């Protein structure tokens, strides 16, 4: 009789040990999968950042008077966000999308952007028309979702 009680206890301990091992295995698989997702997100963020900086350089190439402007504005915006004690993820988002604040310049002729004298009514009208030609809102939303993770 004593032997049966010992075997039952041993079986229960073995089952509990197997539950612990199974739980740890599930946790390990979950952690590895999460780590892979984080790495993929990091790669996407780097790709988006490189693309954003390339676009900013393309914008600045059209307007010789604003070289470095996008980076300066982005840095100022990030500094303001820090002073406002915004969370780091929001500051990072501001830095990522801030670099693109002049994206609308891509659709404006250099003759209008770099015009040394006062703009004509025709040039002002061109700027007004271009103001409405922005990225598709779905693309902008997708871009922001990638950045947010």
C-alpha positions as a printed NumPy array, in Angstrom:
array([[  0.   ,   0.   ,   0.   ],
       [  2.803,   2.362,   0.887],
       [  4.426,   1.698,  -2.453],
       [  1.244,   2.646,  -4.371],
       [  1.012,   6.032,  -2.607],
       [  4.643,   6.72 ,  -3.467],
       [  4.063,   5.81 ,  -7.126],
       [  0.999,   8.078,  -7.295],
       [  2.974,  10.98 ,  -5.839],
       [  5.836,  10.274,  -8.225],
       [  3.43 ,  10.216, -11.185],
       [  1.85 ,  13.506, -10.076],
       [  5.29 ,  15.134,  -9.723],
       [  6.268,  13.813, -13.135],
       [  3.079,  15.224, -14.695],
       [  3.698,  18.594, -13.008],
       [  7.291,  18.561, -14.261],
       [  6.065,  17.861, -17.805],
       [  3.584,  20.761, -17.531],
       [  6.413,  23.077, -16.441],
       [  8.671,  21.872, -19.281],
       [  5.85 ,  22.284, -21.806],
       [  5.07 ,  25.776, -20.489],
       [  8.724,  26.791, -20.724],
       [  8.915,  25.394, -24.273],
       [  5.846,  27.377, -25.321],
       [  7.307,  30.509, -23.722],
       [ 10.625,  29.953, -25.525],
       [  8.912,  29.508, -28.909],
       [  6.816,  32.635, -28.268],
       [  9.917,  34.654, -27.286],
       [ 11.803,  33.555, -30.408],
       [  8.825,  34.426, -32.64 ],
       [  8.442,  37.821, -30.947],
       [ 12.15 ,  38.511, -31.373],
       [ 11.896,  37.71 , -35.097],
       [  8.917,  40.074, -35.422],
       [ 10.823,  42.849, -33.654],
       [ 13.807,  42.359, -35.965],
       [ 11.546,  42.486, -39.031],
       [  9.928,  45.685, -37.718],
       [ 13.368,  47.185, -37.069],
       [ 14.403,  46.39 , -40.659],
       [ 11.212,  48.015, -41.964],
       [ 11.809,  51.121, -39.86 ],
       [ 15.369,  51.429, -41.144],
       [ 14.109,  51.039, -44.707],
       [ 11.417,  53.688, -44.169],
       [ 13.961,  56.061, -42.593],
       [ 16.377,  55.646, -45.509],
       [ 13.538,  56.231, -47.985],
       [ 12.346,  59.307, -46.089],
       [ 15.845,  60.811, -46.01 ],
       [ 16.28 ,  60.076, -49.718],
       [ 13.005,  61.833, -50.489],
       [ 14.054,  64.794, -48.331],
       [ 17.309,  65.058, -50.284],
       [ 15.363,  64.914, -53.56 ],
       [ 13.101,  67.71 , -52.329],
       [ 16.061,  69.839, -51.249],
       [ 17.799,  69.233, -54.577],
       [ 14.911,  71.047, -56.268],
       [ 15.237,  74.072, -53.994],
       [ 18.868,  75.141, -53.519],
       [ 17.966,  77.614, -50.762],
       [ 16.706,  74.969, -48.367],
       [ 19.643,  72.544, -48.173],
       [ 19.461,  70.808, -44.789],
       [ 16.099,  72.449, -44.056],
       [ 14.156,  69.185, -43.608],
       [ 16.681,  67.841, -41.11 ],
       [ 16.743,  71.122, -39.172],
       [ 12.943,  71.303, -38.986],
       [ 12.785,  67.661, -37.92 ],
       [ 15.371,  68.26 , -35.188],
       [ 13.497,  71.328, -33.92 ],
       [ 10.233,  69.368, -33.867],
       [ 11.894,  66.539, -31.916],
       [ 13.377,  69.008, -29.421],
       [  9.957,  70.582, -28.881],
       [  8.422,  67.116, -28.436],
       [ 11.071,  66.312, -25.798],
       [ 10.363,  69.587, -23.96 ],
       [  6.681,  68.633, -23.968],
       [  7.683,  65.317, -22.365],
       [  6.107,  63.258, -25.132],
       [  6.819,  59.518, -24.991],
       [  9.878,  58.289, -26.885],
       [  7.767,  56.429, -29.46 ],
       [  5.939,  59.675, -30.334],
       [  9.234,  61.575, -30.609],
       [ 10.563,  58.839, -32.906],
       [  7.42 ,  59.105, -35.044],
       [  7.819,  62.895, -35.265],
       [ 11.412,  62.425, -36.411],
       [ 10.429,  59.866, -39.035],
       [  7.563,  61.799, -40.615],
       [  8.963,  65.281, -39.959],
       [ 11.649,  64.76 , -42.544],
       [  8.884,  64.644, -45.186],
       [  7.103,  67.873, -44.261],
       [  8.017,  69.516, -47.593],
       [  7.04 ,  66.547, -49.765],
       [  4.635,  68.758, -51.731],
       [  7.611,  70.57 , -53.278],
       [  8.21 ,  67.571, -55.526],
       [  5.251,  68.603, -57.676],
       [  6.349,  72.237, -58.056],
       [  8.49 ,  73.404, -60.98 ],
       [ 11.997,  74.629, -60.062],
       [ 11.196,  77.902, -61.813],
       [  8.544,  78.579, -59.202],
       [ 10.506,  77.258, -56.218],
       [ 13.699,  79.142, -57.057],
       [ 12.139,  82.305, -58.439],
       [ 14.229,  85.204, -57.045],
       [ 11.602,  87.864, -57.592],
       [  8.027,  88.143, -56.356],
       [  5.805,  85.286, -57.506],
       [  3.367,  86.026, -60.302],
       [ -0.342,  85.324, -59.943],
       [  0.189,  82.328, -62.232],
       [  2.945,  80.913, -59.986],
       [  0.825,  81.445, -56.878],
       [ -2.044,  79.618, -58.576],
       [  0.311,  76.723, -59.415],
       [  1.329,  76.513, -55.758],
       [ -2.308,  76.512, -54.67 ],
       [ -3.126,  73.707, -57.087],
       [ -0.129,  71.709, -55.899],
       [ -1.207,  72.12 , -52.279],
       [ -4.122,  69.799, -53.015],
       [ -1.928,  67.2  , -54.725],
       [ -0.582,  65.292, -51.778],
       [ -0.07 ,  61.624, -51.138],
       [ -3.083,  59.361, -51.103],
       [ -4.383,  59.286, -47.483],
       [ -4.266,  55.47 , -47.525],
       [ -0.547,  55.578, -48.338],
       [  0.086,  58.092, -45.577],
       [ -1.899,  55.949, -43.098],
       [  0.028,  52.831, -44.122],
       [  3.332,  54.714, -43.74 ],
       [  2.371,  55.836, -40.231],
       [  1.2  ,  52.33 , -39.284],
       [  4.58 ,  50.912, -40.349],
       [  6.305,  53.476, -38.169],
       [  4.053,  52.813, -35.209],
       [  4.599,  49.056, -35.528]])
